[in-house]
Amino acid sequence: MPAEQVSDPSSKRDRGVFITVEGGDGAGKTTLARSLAECLGRAGRPVRLTFEPGGTELGVRLRSLVLDPELEMNDWMETWLFLAARASHVHDVLLPAIAAGELIFSDRFTDSTLAYQGYGRGLDLDRLRRLNAEATNGLTPDLTLLLDVPAEVGLARTRARSSVADRIGDADLAFHERVNSGFRGLASEHAERIRLIDASRAESEVLIDALSIVNEWLDARERAT
Ligand code: TYD
């Protein structure tokens, strides 16, 4: 039997862990991901932090196009730009990091496309699922932390920290409410993967919950391998 076909009992254990952090605008994902990385790093579990749209040079350039309020595009064009950024992120960052056994946190991934372009813009969800699968080569997160905050609270937070307009953040409240209820729907559909966290609380409380979810998940995985 060729060497690559020999089943290696350590392969599952050596594979990296891919965790995503999702939520509506202003839910506090970026702050949480940074704090988690700091705490886990101190506990001897170094984390690679990455984000979408972005994560690669191509992704960062696509991000500036898709969020540019001066550019007009229809909802599918917007979707293709997010998907192109994702394909580059998966190919250049996520798959190599997973193969290298890293612990990865991505600020947004496929669920954002379903919530924003599917539930928010009203595009066909099954088509978006198929396109996500193509852009990611079938890669799905091991665990997703979903930060849930009422849309008006999230938007007030983002508007307080930046006056720079962005094509999606500036959409109306009803759009952001559809996005949030879409995220909650995804959490009940994928209860085994997506953990809902009440993010209207203080940052420290959100961090405690998120840390205990991640640590429990990592411990359970260690016991299973
Ligand atoms: P992000 O930088 O995470 O914004 P914020 O920190 O304000 O939440 O994401 C930028 C915007 O892109 C955000 O409004 C969500 C949107 N987005 C989509 O609409 N679809 C997607 O697939 C992704 C990844 C992001």
Residues whose N, C-alpha, C, O or C-beta is under 5 A from the ligand:
A	BS01	TYD	G24 D25 G26 E52 P53 F82 R108 F109 S112 T113 Y116 I168 G169
